[in-house]
Structure formats: C-alpha cells, structure tokens
Amino acid sequence: MIENGDLILRYLERLGVRYVFGVPGGSIEPLYNALARSERRGGIRAVLARHETGAAFMADGYARATGKLGVCISTSGPGATNLLTGVANAYADGVPLLVITAQPSIERFGLGAFQEGSCTGINTVSIFDSCTRFNTLVSHAAQLEHKLVMSIGYALSNQPGPVHLSVPLDIMRARVNDNSRSLNMRAFINHEVAPSSDGLHLILKDLAYVRKATIVIGEGAAGAIHELLMLAESRNFLIVTTPMGKGLVSEYHPLYRGVFGLGGHESAKEALSPENAERVIVIGTALDEITTGGWDPEAVFSKRLLHLSGNPEHLSRSILSRISLLGSPRLMIRPFSKYLELLNKHQYPEDREDERGFPVHVKYANKGVCFDNGGPVKPQALFFKLSKLCPPRVPVLMDTGNSFLWGVHYWQTKNLRTEQNKLFHIGMGFASMGWAIGAAVGMAFADRERPVICITGDGSVLMSGQEMTVAMEHQLSIVFVILNDSHLGMIKHGQKLGGAESIGHELPQVNFAKMAEALGVRGKQVRSLNDLDDEEIAFELRTPGPFVLDVLIDSNEVPPMKMRTKVLAGSSGTPKHSEEIIEVKHEQLVRV
C-alpha cells in the first residue's frame, strides 16, 4: 500500500517532472513525507522556496524552460493565498502548472481548524476559480486519482494554464493499493490541432495575389519558426514579433522589423501600416493591449487581419479579422514546406548588421546612447552591451517594469532558425513584479548545466529578492542584474508622461552588492559601464552559484512606454488630443 501523496508523485514522474517547489506546513505534511521518500530513491525532489509566491514563480520558470508541467505546493490557509499572485501570472501567460494546496481533515471543516480554508471559512478553492483552468476540492480519497489526471489534462491542453487541487490532510494521507491502475495520460500528449482544409483553402485564396504582407509572430508559434521563415522568405513578407514572441526570430534577419507593442520599435509599426501590409498575418498570440499596440486600428487590430493559432482562446478577440483559423501553426505550413523549400532553393538569407552592430532594418530610439560608457549607467547602453556579451543559448528573463521595457527595445537576440527553445522571457500577461527572480531559479533547475541571466529592478528585489538564496543554496548559475535607481521607475516615468501627481515611487538607496554578500551571494556594484568587465561576466556565467550585478542606472532616462501611457490617458478621460500631448512630453523628457 502507498499513500495518495506517493500516487501523485508517480504520475508526475511519468510526465518527466523532477522538482516540486513549495513551502511546507502541517496540513501538507503527508505530501512532503512522500517527497522525502522520493528523494531517498533518487526521484522527484522538493525545493524549498522562501515564500509561496516565489514557489509559483519557480514552477512557472521550470515549465517555460522544459515544456513540461511546473508543480508548486503549499499548506492550507495563508500558504494557499500566498500562491495566488504567481498562479495568476501563469494563468495570464498560459503556463501549465499543477497547484496543490492542503486543507485540514474533512471532518474538521467548519470547526475553526488552524489555517482552515474550507467552504465554511475563507474558501481558498473559490479564490482560485478565476485564475485556473481546473479547480476542485478532493472530498473523497477515491476521487484523487481521477481528479489528478483530469487536472493534468486541462493544464497541458491547447489552452494551457494552472490547475488547482485542494486536498485535505486525511485524504492526502489515505492509503491506496500499490498496484492500482495507472490511468492513461496519452490523450494529453502530442495534441496539436490540425487546421481544417476549408480554412486553409480560404487562407491560401486570400493570400494568392497579395504582394505585401507582414507576419506577426507570437509566443505560440515557437514550434513553427523554421517553416514561418521559409514562408516569409518565399514571398518576401516582412516579419515582426509581439513582445512575448521576441527572441523566436533573429533580430538580424533581413526581413525582421522589430517588436510591435509595448516597448517596441517604430520600424515594426511601419511594417504593419496599410501601405506596407495588404494583410497582417498574426500567428500564435492573443489580441490584447500589449500585442495590438493599445488596439491600434492602423496596425494589428484592423480588417486586414488573418489570425491563426492553436489556442482557441487566442481567437476569441478576432472580431475584426478577415479569417480566424484554429490549428497548430506548424501543421498549417507543413503541407507546403517542400514547395517553400524549392522556392527558397535551400539558400537562407544571412543575418545583417550595420557598422555599429545593430540590425540593419530595425529602428531603435536614441541609438547613440547605447555607446555611453559613463555613469550613472544609461539603461540603453547596459542592455545593448549585455546582449552582445550573452553567450548563445543562455536564457534571459526581464522582470516587470523598466526591465522589460528596456529589454524589449534594446536587447539583441540572435537565435538560430532551428532553435526551438525560446531564450528571451518576459511575463507581460499579468506583469507581476519579482516574477523573473523566482522564474530564473526555476529555469536554472530545469538545466543545471546552463546559466541564466535575470534582469530585474530594485523595487522587485525588495519584494522578492530573498529567493536568490535558493540559487545560492543549490549553487545555481544565475547572474542577477539589478537596475538600481532608488525608484519604481515605470511608475515614476508613467506619472510624468501622463501628467499625474508624482507620488509613491521613491525607494531608499540600497547597496544590493552588500546585501547579496550578507545573503552569501557574490556581488559587485557598477557605477559606470567602464566598471563592467567582459571577462568577469563570462567568468560569472561559467561559475556555479548566483552573482549579483548591482548597476546604478540613470533614473532620468525615459523607457519606451508611450503606448501604455496613451492607453491609461484614454481610459482616464484625458482630452481628445492626449496622444499628441503625451508624445510631446515624452520627447521633452528624453531631451532632459
């Protein structure tokens, strides 16, 4: 006989899961007992996070890096509610997580048990309703196996995301037959949706005589990049990516025009204009504020739109599209791949860069600032230089705030066209501060031989920086780059651009290099880019254990956030010409 906790781990082993991230407590103890038994036999291991939100972020990063299920667990009551922000972040970005929270024993429900989260108290199952694909209380021991398999199916479906099982103490401890049947999980693996032949015919007919088109590549197109590049090259269609899709295409490809959306490039917006794109072909992404440039009617959100995705939720906002087609992007193009190869004659265009190392066809704001080595450090120069120093196949994560704004615009990606693993990661769906710190730890656990770069802000570190000690404890090779300007930068600049009161963005001056030292983590403070030694960065990426690069940045540099400010101004009843006013203010701030 085995306990239900052991049964859960056996299913996770079948899925290739190697780590479970969480914080223990009384009601979840039986699952931790099962994890202890698993560790002794070389199976799944428990990773102790410093806070449950960090555990959810770690599971998120692990899932993004492996393509497998991320797993996070907590005790009842506050342990469960502490998970919530990380789970919501994964839900918004479509990341598959199995979330297991505990409850006191069923017989104690309604009696005021310690940290109770049942339906008669603070109902944690109800709290998870809006940020999970499947959410249930396991009320009888016999339910657990079926509900576990159902939840895994929802998590790994074509609408991936978190699922939640709330398991009472007595049910997790219940014993089941060691040779009990293992339910079939094949239905949840290799589940690409084939597009309808009628839909494909409509697409081909619509594009037959189109001379100018722009392909917008989102994060859901990751498995079809080679085929999409062949399509673009055969027809000379331009390419842009969404912010979440950045890194799937080399920025130096001659047809690439940059990122469209928050933090993006003017060249991408030009590529989507009616004069440059008779059709806009959006692949593998939802039509949200970030992707559509604040629902810009002259770009993605127009009647020139063809919207293709394997995720049906992505298509739910395609109210203006000429054609919406559900199906795997790879399977959509595969029938024509031989024809496309013949058209391309197996000669793929070479990447192109200018004399200063920028992609030829992508327009960057204030390019000259990228070569300023003085202090305080210009964020543009920091991101440009670090991206040049970043070795191939090293994942980089940009945290919420100025970090992902500067990263989307200035970080240079140069992926091989056959690279299937995405190397540039942001969490823009729910945009939780501190996400990148925990997610970087999860990614480092996914492949302990590969270093990770995490770029975050001082505000995020003061929220979630304690998770760096997990990297120290397990000697994970992560370089944490902290943008230190003693402000919540995105708030500060957003208030100025939008004409709001300047309030609530100042932070104390903190020496994060010394703070890292106190945590047992190597660290260095950088006051100018002349202090940033190329060999030192290369060494730290090769060395086991985390390293903190505390960079004192110029807080007066305005990140590329005009699109976001325009949306906020419009929603707050700003006058008709608010866009022009914001444009002028942005240029004035840049000049200052």
C-alpha positions in Angstrom: 0.0 0.0 0.0 1.1 3.6 -0.7 -0.3 6.9 0.4 -2.0 9.3 -2.0 1.0 11.6 -1.9 3.1 8.8 -3.4 0.5 8.3 -6.0 0.6 11.9 -7.1 4.4 11.7 -7.4 4.2 8.6 -9.6 2.1 10.4 -12.1 4.4 13.4 -12.1 7.4 11.1 -12.7 5.6 9.7 -15.8 5.4 13.3 -17.1 9.1 13.8 -16.5 8.8 16.3 -13.6 11.9 16.4 -11.5 11.2 19.2 -8.9 8.3 20.3 -6.8 8.5 23.9 -5.5 6.8 24.9 -2.3 6.8 25.8 1.4 5.8 23.0 3.9 3.3 23.2 6.8 1.2 21.0 8.9 -1.7 20.2 6.5 0.6 19.5 3.6 3.0 17.3 5.6 1.9 13.9 4.0 2.9 15.1 0.6 6.3 16.3 1.9 6.7 12.8 3.5 6.1 11.3 0.1 8.7 13.8 -1.3 11.2 12.6 1.3 10.7 9.0 0.3 11.0 10.1 -3.4 14.3 11.8 -2.7 15.8 8.8 -1.0 15.2 6.7 -4.1 16.5 9.3 -6.5 13.1 10.5 -7.6 11.3 13.9 -7.6 12.9 16.4 -5.2 11.4 19.2 -3.1 12.7 22.7 -3.5 12.1 25.0 -0.5 11.1 28.5 -1.7 11.3 31.4 0.7 7.7 32.5 0.0 4.8 30.6 -1.7 4.6 33.3 -4.4 8.3 32.6 -5.2 7.4 28.9 -5.4 4.8 29.6 -8.0 7.2 31.8 -10.0 9.8 29.0 -9.9 7.3 26.4 -11.1 6.4 28.9 -13.9 10.1 29.3 -15.0 10.6 25.5 -14.8 7.6 24.9 -17.1 8.7 27.6 -19.6 12.2 26.1 -19.8 11.2 22.4 -20.1 7.8 22.5 -21.8 6.7 20.2 -19.0 4.3 20.7 -16.1 5.5 23.0 -13.4 4.4 22.0 -9.9 4.0 24.1 -6.7 2.5 23.2 -3.4 1.6 24.8 -0.1 -0.1 24.3 3.2 -3.6 25.4 3.9 -4.9 29.0 4.5 -2.2 31.6 4.1 0.1 29.2 2.2 -2.6 28.8 -0.4 -3.4 32.5 -0.7 0.3 33.4 -0.9 0.5 31.2 -4.1 -2.2 33.3 -5.7 -0.2 36.0 -7.5 2.2 33.5 -9.0 -0.7 31.3 -10.2 -2.5 34.3 -11.7 0.7 35.3 -13.5 1.0 31.8 -15.1 -2.7 31.8 -16.0 -2.4 35.1 -17.9 0.7 33.8 -19.8 -0.7 30.4 -20.5 1.9 28.4 -18.5 0.9 24.9 -17.4 1.1 24.5 -13.6 -0.2 21.9 -11.2 -1.0 23.7 -7.9 -1.7 21.6 -4.9 -2.8 23.2 -1.6 -3.8 21.5 1.6 -6.8 21.6 3.9 -7.4 20.4 7.4 -9.0 17.0 7.6 -12.6 16.9 6.1 -14.1 16.0 9.5 -12.7 19.3 10.9 -14.3 21.5 8.3 -16.4 24.3 9.9 -14.9 23.8 13.4 -12.3 26.6 13.1 -9.3 24.4 12.4 -5.9 26.1 12.3 -5.4 27.8 8.9 -8.7 26.4 7.6 -9.5 27.3 4.0 -12.6 25.3 3.5 -16.0 26.3 2.2 -17.2 27.2 5.7 -14.3 29.6 6.2 -12.0 31.5 3.9 -12.8 29.5 0.8 -9.4 29.0 -0.9 -11.0 26.9 -3.7 -13.3 29.7 -4.6 -10.4 32.2 -4.5 -8.6 30.1 -7.2 -11.6 30.0 -9.5 -10.7 32.9 -11.8 -7.1 32.0 -12.4 -7.1 28.3 -13.1 -8.2 26.0 -15.9 -9.5 23.4 -13.5 -10.1 23.9 -9.8 -11.6 21.4 -7.3 -11.6 20.1 -3.8 -10.8 16.4 -3.4 -13.5 15.4 -1.0 -13.0 11.6 -1.0 -9.9 9.5 -1.3 -11.3 7.6 -4.3 -11.6 10.9 -6.2 -7.9 11.9 -6.1 -6.5 9.8 -8.9 -9.3 10.7 -11.4 -9.2 14.4 -10.5 -5.4 14.5 -10.7 -5.4 13.1 -14.2 -8.3 15.4 -15.2 -6.3 18.4 -13.9 -3.2 17.4 -15.8 -5.3 17.2 -19.0 -6.5 20.8 -18.5 -3.1 22.1 -17.7 -1.4 20.7 -20.8 -4.3 21.3 -23.2 -4.4 23.7 -26.2 -5.4 26.3 -23.6 -2.6 25.6 -21.2 -2.5 27.1 -17.7 -2.6 26.4 -14.0 -4.9 23.9 -12.4 -5.6 23.6 -8.7 -6.3 20.6 -6.4 -7.2 21.3 -2.8 -6.5 18.1 -0.8 -7.5 17.7 2.8 -4.9 16.2 5.2 -6.7 12.9 5.8 -7.2 12.3 2.0 -3.6 13.0 1.2 -2.6 10.6 3.9 -5.1 7.9 2.8 -3.5 4.6 1.6 -4.3 3.0 -1.8 -3.2 -0.2 -3.5 0.4 -0.1 -4.6 -0.6 -1.9 -7.8 -3.6 0.3 -8.5 -4.2 1.0 -12.1 -2.3 3.8 -13.8 -4.8 5.9 -15.8 -4.0 6.7 -19.4 -2.5 10.1 -20.0 -1.7 9.8 -23.7 -4.7 12.0 -24.5 -2.8 14.9 -23.1 0.5 14.5 -25.1 1.1 15.4 -28.7 -2.3 17.1 -29.1 -1.6 19.5 -31.9 -4.8 20.5 -33.6 -4.9 20.1 -37.4 -6.4 23.1 -39.2 -9.5 22.5 -41.3 -8.9 22.0 -45.0 -11.6 24.6 -45.7 -9.9 27.2 -43.5 -6.5 26.5 -45.2 -8.1 27.0 -48.6 -9.6 30.3 -47.5 -6.2 31.5 -46.3 -4.4 30.4 -49.5 -7.1 32.0 -51.6 -6.9 35.3 -49.7 -3.1 35.5 -49.9 -2.7 34.3 -53.5 -2.3 37.7 -55.1 -1.1 39.6 -52.0 2.3 41.2 -52.7 2.9 42.9 -49.4 2.1 41.3 -46.1 3.6 41.3 -42.6 3.7 38.2 -40.4 3.3 38.9 -36.6 4.9 36.0 -34.7 3.7 35.4 -31.1 4.9 33.1 -28.4 2.5 30.3 -29.5 4.4 30.0 -32.8 7.5 28.6 -31.1 7.4 25.2 -32.8 7.0 26.5 -36.3 9.7 29.2 -36.7 11.7 27.4 -39.4 8.5 27.0 -41.5 7.3 30.5 -40.9 10.7 31.9 -42.0 10.5 29.9 -45.2 7.1 31.3 -45.9 8.2 34.9 -45.3 11.4 34.4 -47.5 9.5 32.8 -50.3 7.0 35.7 -50.6 9.3 38.5 -49.3 6.8 39.1 -46.4 8.0 41.3 -43.6 8.3 39.9 -40.0 7.6 41.4 -36.6 7.2 39.8 -33.3 5.0 40.5 -30.3 6.8 41.4 -27.0 6.2 37.8 -25.8 7.4 36.5 -29.1 10.7 38.4 -29.1 13.6 36.0 -29.3 11.9 33.5 -31.6 13.4 35.2 -34.7 16.9 36.6 -35.1 16.7 40.4 -35.0 19.3 40.5 -37.7 17.2 38.6 -40.2 16.8 40.9 -43.3 13.0 40.7 -43.2 12.7 41.4 -39.5 11.4 44.8 -38.5 11.4 44.5 -34.7 8.8 44.2 -31.9 5.3 45.7 -32.2 3.6 46.6 -28.9 4.8 47.8 -25.5 8.4 48.8 -25.6 8.6 48.0 -29.4 10.1 49.7 -32.5 8.9 52.3 -34.9 10.0 50.0 -37.8 7.6 47.3 -36.6 4.7 49.8 -36.6 5.7 50.9 -40.1 5.8 47.3 -41.3 2.1 47.0 -40.2 0.9 50.1 -41.9 -1.6 49.7 -44.8 0.9 50.9 -47.4 3.4 48.1 -46.3 0.9 45.3 -45.5 -2.1 44.5 -47.5 -2.5 41.6 -45.0 -1.4 41.3 -41.4 -0.9 37.6 -40.5 -0.9 37.1 -36.7 0.2 33.7 -35.5 0.2 32.2 -32.0 -0.9 35.1 -29.8 -4.0 36.8 -28.3 -5.1 40.2 -29.4 -4.6 42.0 -26.1 -3.5 45.5 -25.3 0.3 44.6 -25.4 0.1 42.8 -28.7 -2.1 45.3 -30.6 -0.3 48.4 -29.6 -3.2 49.5 -27.4 -5.7 48.3 -30.0 -4.2 50.5 -32.7 -6.7 50.4 -35.7 -3.9 51.1 -38.2 -1.8 48.1 -37.2 -2.7 44.6 -36.0 -6.3 45.5 -34.9 -7.7 46.1 -38.4 -9.7 44.4 -41.1 -6.5 43.3 -42.9 -6.0 40.7 -40.1 -5.7 37.0 -40.6 -5.5 35.3 -37.2 -4.0 31.8 -36.8 -3.4 29.9 -33.6 -3.6 26.5 -32.0 -5.1 28.1 -28.8 -8.8 28.7 -29.2 -8.7 31.4 -26.5 -6.3 33.5 -28.7 -9.0 33.7 -31.4 -11.8 34.9 -29.0 -11.0 38.6 -29.7 -10.7 38.2 -33.5 -13.8 40.4 -34.1 -12.2 42.3 -37.0 -10.3 39.5 -38.7 -11.0 38.5 -42.3 -10.2 34.9 -41.4 -9.6 33.2 -38.0 -8.2 29.7 -38.2 -7.7 27.3 -35.3 -4.8 24.9 -35.7 -1.2 24.2 -35.0 1.0 26.8 -36.9 3.4 24.1 -37.7 0.7 21.8 -39.2 -0.7 24.8 -41.2 2.5 25.3 -43.1 3.9 21.7 -43.2 1.8 20.7 -46.3 3.6 23.4 -48.2 7.1 23.0 -46.8 8.5 21.1 -49.7 7.2 23.7 -52.1 8.6 26.5 -50.0 12.0 24.8 -49.8 12.0 24.6 -53.6 11.2 28.3 -53.9 14.0 29.2 -51.4 16.4 26.8 -53.1 17.8 25.9 -49.7 19.6 29.3 -49.6 18.7 31.1 -46.4 19.5 34.8 -46.2 22.3 35.8 -44.0 21.8 38.0 -40.9 22.7 41.6 -41.5 24.0 44.3 -39.1 25.3 47.8 -39.5 28.8 49.1 -38.7 27.8 49.7 -35.0 26.4 46.2 -34.5 22.6 47.0 -34.8 20.2 45.0 -37.1 20.0 46.9 -40.4 16.2 47.1 -40.6 15.1 47.7 -37.0 14.7 51.3 -35.8 15.9 51.9 -32.3 15.3 55.1 -30.3 18.4 57.0 -29.2 20.9 54.6 -30.6 23.8 56.9 -29.8 23.1 56.5 -26.1 24.0 52.8 -26.4 27.7 53.7 -26.6 27.8 55.9 -23.5 30.2 54.2 -21.0 29.9 56.9 -18.3 27.9 57.0 -15.1 25.3 56.8 -13.9 24.8 53.9 -16.4 22.5 54.5 -19.3 20.0 51.6 -19.4 20.1 51.6 -23.2 23.9 51.1 -23.1 23.6 48.4 -20.4 21.1 46.3 -22.3 22.9 46.6 -25.6 26.2 45.7 -24.1 25.0 42.8 -22.0 23.1 41.3 -25.0 26.3 41.4 -27.0 28.2 39.6 -24.2 25.4 37.0 -23.6 26.6 33.6 -24.9 24.4 31.6 -27.3 21.6 29.5 -25.8 21.6 31.4 -22.5 18.1 32.3 -21.4 17.4 35.8 -20.2 14.4 36.9 -18.2 13.2 40.6 -17.9 11.2 41.5 -14.8 8.1 43.7 -14.8 8.7 47.4 -15.0 11.5 49.3 -16.7 13.4 46.0 -17.1 11.1 44.5 -19.7 10.6 47.9 -21.4 14.3 48.4 -21.9 14.7 44.7 -22.7 12.0 44.5 -25.4 13.6 47.5 -27.2 17.4 47.2 -26.8 18.2 43.5 -26.0 19.6 41.9 -29.2 18.6 38.3 -29.9 20.3 36.2 -32.5 18.7 32.8 -32.4 19.4 30.1 -35.0 16.3 29.4 -37.2 16.2 25.8 -35.9 16.2 26.9 -32.2 13.0 25.7 -30.6 13.7 26.8 -27.1 12.8 30.4 -26.5 15.6 32.4 -24.9 14.0 35.8 -24.2 11.4 35.7 -21.5 9.0 38.3 -20.1 5.8 37.9 -18.0 3.6 40.6 -19.5 0.2 39.0 -19.2 -0.3 39.7 -15.5 3.0 41.6 -15.1 3.9 40.6 -11.5 6.9 42.4 -10.0 9.5 39.9 -8.9 8.4 37.2 -11.3 11.7 37.0 -13.1 13.7 36.3 -9.9 11.7 33.2 -9.0 11.3 32.1 -12.6 15.1 32.4 -13.2 15.6 29.9 -10.3 13.0 27.5 -11.8 14.8 27.8 -15.2 18.2 27.1 -13.7 16.7 23.9 -12.0 15.5 22.8 -15.5 19.0 22.7 -16.8 21.7 23.0 -14.2 24.5 23.0 -16.8 23.2 26.1 -18.4 23.5 29.6 -16.8 20.6 32.1 -16.7 20.5 35.9 -16.8 17.8 37.7 -14.8 17.4 41.4 -15.2 15.2 43.0 -12.5 14.6 46.3 -10.7 15.4 47.4 -7.2 11.6 47.5 -6.4 11.3 43.9 -7.4 14.3 42.8 -5.4 13.0 44.5 -2.3 9.8 42.5 -2.8 11.2 39.1 -3.8 14.9 39.2 -3.6 15.1 36.5 -0.8 14.5 33.9 -3.5 18.2 34.5 -4.6 19.2 32.5 -1.5 17.6 29.4 -3.1 20.0 29.8 -6.0 22.8 30.2 -3.5 21.7 27.1 -1.5 21.6 24.9 -4.7 24.6 26.6 -6.4 22.6 27.6 -9.5 24.4 29.7 -12.1 22.3 32.8 -12.3 23.5 36.4 -12.9 21.0 38.8 -11.3 21.4 42.2 -12.9 19.6 44.8 -10.7 18.6 48.2 -12.2 19.2 50.3 -9.2 17.9 53.9 -9.4 16.1 54.1 -6.0 12.7 54.4 -7.7 9.8 52.4 -9.0 10.9 53.6 -12.5 7.9 52.6 -14.6 5.6 54.4 -12.0 7.8 57.5 -11.9 8.0 58.0 -15.6 4.4 57.0 -16.2 3.2 59.7 -13.8 5.3 62.3 -15.6 4.2 61.3 -19.1 0.6 61.1 -18.1 0.5 64.4 -16.1 -0.3 62.6 -12.8 0.9 63.6 -9.4 4.5 62.5 -8.6 4.0 60.2 -5.6 4.8 56.7 -4.2 7.8 55.8 -6.4 10.8 56.7 -4.3 12.8 53.9 -2.7 15.7 54.1 -0.2 19.2 53.9 -1.5 20.3 50.3 -1.2 23.7 48.7 -1.9 22.5 45.4 -3.3 26.1 44.1 -3.7 26.5 44.3 0.0 23.0 42.9 0.6 24.0 40.0 -1.6 27.1 39.5 0.4 25.1 39.3 3.6 23.0 36.6 1.9 26.1 34.6 1.0 25.9 35.6 -2.7 28.8 37.1 -4.7 28.1 40.7 -5.8 29.6 43.8 -7.4 28.3 47.3 -7.8 28.7 49.0 -11.2 28.7 52.8 -11.3 29.7 53.2 -15.0 30.0 50.8 -17.9 33.7 51.2 -17.6 33.4 49.1 -14.4 31.7 46.2 -16.4 34.5 43.8 -17.3 33.6 41.5 -20.3 35.8 38.6 -18.9 34.2 38.9 -15.5 30.7 38.5 -16.9 31.9 35.4 -18.9 33.5 34.0 -15.7 30.4 34.5 -13.6 28.2 32.8 -16.2 30.6 29.8 -16.0 30.8 29.7 -12.2 28.4 27.7 -10.0 26.3 29.8 -7.8 24.5 33.2 -8.2 26.1 36.5 -8.8 24.5 40.0 -8.3 25.4 42.9 -10.6 24.1 46.0 -8.8 24.0 48.6 -11.6 23.5 52.3 -10.6 21.4 53.5 -13.6 20.4 56.9 -14.7 16.9 57.4 -13.4 16.2 60.3 -15.8 16.3 58.0 -18.9 12.7 57.5 -20.1 11.9 53.9 -21.1 9.9 53.2 -24.3 6.4 53.3 -22.7 4.4 55.8 -24.7 1.9 53.1 -25.8 1.0 52.2 -22.2 0.7 55.9 -21.2 -1.6 56.6 -24.1 -3.9 53.8 -23.1 -4.0 55.0 -19.4 -4.6 58.6 -20.6 -7.5 57.5 -22.8 -9.1 55.4 -20.0 -9.0 58.3 -17.6 -10.9 60.8 -19.7 -7.9 62.7 -21.0 -8.8 65.2 -23.7 -9.1 64.2 -27.4 -5.6 65.2 -28.3 -3.9 63.3 -25.4 -1.8 61.3 -27.7 -0.1 64.4 -29.1 0.3 65.8 -25.6 2.0 62.6 -24.4 4.2 62.5 -27.5 5.5 66.0 -26.7 6.0 65.2 -23.1 7.9 62.0 -23.9 10.2 63.9 -26.3 10.8 66.6 -23.7 11.7 64.0 -21.0 14.1 62.3 -23.4 15.8 65.6 -24.2 16.1 66.3 -20.4 
